[in-house]
Each structure stands twice: as C-alpha cells, then as structure tokens.
C-alpha cells in the first residue's frame, strides 16, 4: 500500500504538470480530433502521393492549428497576406490544405515557399 501511494504521489504531480503545460487548449485538441479525418482526406486529395510531406510541412509551420498566427502569416501552412489573397484561405484545416495545394502547384510542386521542409 505504501509503495502504491508513493508511486501515485510521484506520478500525479508529473501528470498535472503535463496537462497544465500543454501548449494548446482543450478546445483546439477537440477541434483537431473532429477535423483531423477531413484534414487527412484533404491532404490525400490535394497532394496525392506526397500528402505525408504536406503533413510534415503543415505541422512544422503551424502545428496543424487552423488559427496559428505569426505576424501576417496565418493557418497551419502559415501563408502570408499576399498568398492568401491569391490562393485563398479558410478557418478550417481542409480549406487551408486546398489553398496551400494551389500555392504548392504554382510554385513547381516543391516546398520552397515554406521554411519547414519535409
């Protein structure tokens, strides 16, 4: 019994710490859980066999967060204001995939527009 309580005392503070230090809110976690199947389907539809590369780039750029923001750069692919005006933008991950895919195709189907590379 004492060993169990000692182990529990050691685990609980770490568990609470991890929950409190989580970088995104539970709302974002829930949204990702709901949107992820659509997001993955959109990656496969728009990037074809290279969908995993697109997933890596979007994770590196915006952590699959549809509301990610870094100055003028928005969304999971962190597209700038000019690119969003040309290729589109959405508040959903699937919509952002479609816009990023348009940009990717025009740029020669490489990842040069993005800082994060697969």
N, C-alpha and C positions, 0 to 999 in steps of 0.2 A: 504494500500500500504506500509506504513512504517513497519507494523508488518511483512508483507511478506519479505521485503528486510532485516529486522533484522534476521528473521529466515533463509533466504538464506545465509546471511553473517556468521551465526553460523554453518550452515551445510557444506558449501563449504570448509572451512579450514579442517574440520574433514575428509571430503571425500578425499581431496587432500592428507592429511596425510596418510590415509589408503592405497591409491594407491602407494604412494612413499615408504611406509614401507613394502610393500608386499615382503615376503621372496623369492619368485621365480619370474623369468622373465616371460614376456608375452609369450615368445616362449615356455617355459615349460608349461604354462597354456594351450596354444593351443595344444601342443603335447599330454597332458593328455586328453584334450577333444576329440582328434582324436583317441587316443589309448585306452581310458577307456573301450569302449564296448568290444574290443578284450581282454583287461586285465581281465574284469569281466568274460567273457566267458572262458578264460584260467583258472581262479581260480575255476570256477564250474567244468570244465572238469578234472583238476588235483587234486583238493582237495575234490570234491564231496560235501557231506552234510556239510563238515567243511570249506567251502570256505570263510565264514564270519570270521572265526578265522584267516585264512591266510591273509585276507584283513586287519584285525586289526594288525597282526604282521608286515606285509609289510609297513603299514602306520607308525607304531612306529619305525621301523628300518630305512626306507628311504623315508618316506612321499610320496610314490608312484612315486618317482623320479627315472627314469631309469639310470641317471648319478650321483646319490648320491655317495659320496665318503667320507670315514672316515679312513684315513691311507690306509691299504691294503684292507679294506672292501669296496665292490662296489655294486651298484644297490639298488633296492628297498628292497631287503631282506638282504643287507649288508653281502654278502658271502665273506669269505676270499680267498686268493690266492689258498690255498690247495683245498678247497671245489670247487672253480670254475674250477680247473684243473680236478677234478674227476667228478663233476656233470654237468659241462658246464656253460656257461654264454652267454648273449646276450645284445645287445643295446636296445632291445625292452622289454616292461613290460611283454608281453605274453611269450617271451623266458625266461625271468628271473623267471617267475612263474613255467615254466616247469622244470628248473634246481633246484629251491627250492623244488619243489614237489619230485623230485628224492632224494634229501638230506633228506627231511622230512620222506619219506617212509623207507629209510635205518636206520634212527635214531629211528625208532619204532613208527612213526606217533604221535610223541609228539613235543612240541616246545622247548625242552631243548637246542638245538643248538643256539637259539636266545635269546638275552637279553629281548626283548619285548615279553610279553605273552598276549594271548587273555583274 
